[in-house]
């Protein structure tokens, strides 16, 4: 499997454990992956996940797919659901990306799961912003969700993103989150 041929392409990755992820990936050669992550294998990076060659069962290009969700099979997928589970810092990585489609997919997932987000949210900013100890994930592998962090991320998208669809989705989500607090 030539992972380098998928650089900057929209793909579907099936992992050896059977999980399916879709999105635009970046290729990391063996030397880069070793230098950055201490892993001596080529990898595909789908923000915020890194898939090493041994973890990948198959990769399929979605570049020629043009369905109701563009290159994607659904409005959002496992990647976005996992980011919600993992908490604020993983959501932030996606929302800070320069990929408006990935941002819209994350916002759609957040919107559809607003109750879960609200139930898990704690007030304020993440403790690591002020150098405090970061809480561990809970027994279900869920990371913390900080309401102040989410509001800050959404405000940033509303203020600075040039895509009207992103601005509208982020603004709508921001209104719904702040109405709950």
C-alpha positions, 0 to 999 in steps of 0.5 A: 500500500503506497500511503504517499499517494494519498497525501492531501486527498479525501480518503476512507481508512479502515483500521485493522480493528474494523473502524472506518474514518473519512477525511483529508489526510496528510502523509508522514514518511517514516523519518518524519513519523519517527522524529515527531512521534517515535514511531518507525513507520509511514503514517497518514494523519487525519487531524487529530489522529495518526494512522500508522501503516501497521494499523491500516487495513485499507485506504480508499480514495474518495476524490471521485465520490460526489454524493449528498455529502460531497466526498463523504458517506455521511454528514459526519462520521466516527472521527467527529464522534470520537473527538466529542468523546475525547473532549475539548482538546480534540474538538479544538484540534479539528476546529483549528484546522484550515479544512472548512469541510472538516470543521462543518462536519465537527459542528454538525456532530456537536449540534446533533449531540448538543445535549450530551455536550451540555451534560458533560460540560463544566464551566470555565476554561481548561486547567492546562491554560493556567498550568494546572493539572489536567484531569484524567479521562473518565472510566468510559474514556471520555475527556473533559468538556470545558464550556468556556473553551467551546464558547471561545472556539465557536466565537473565534470561528464566528469572528475570523472564519471566511466561510459563511456556512461555517460562521452560521453553523458556529453561531447557531451552536454558540447560541444554543450552548450559551442558552443552556448555561 
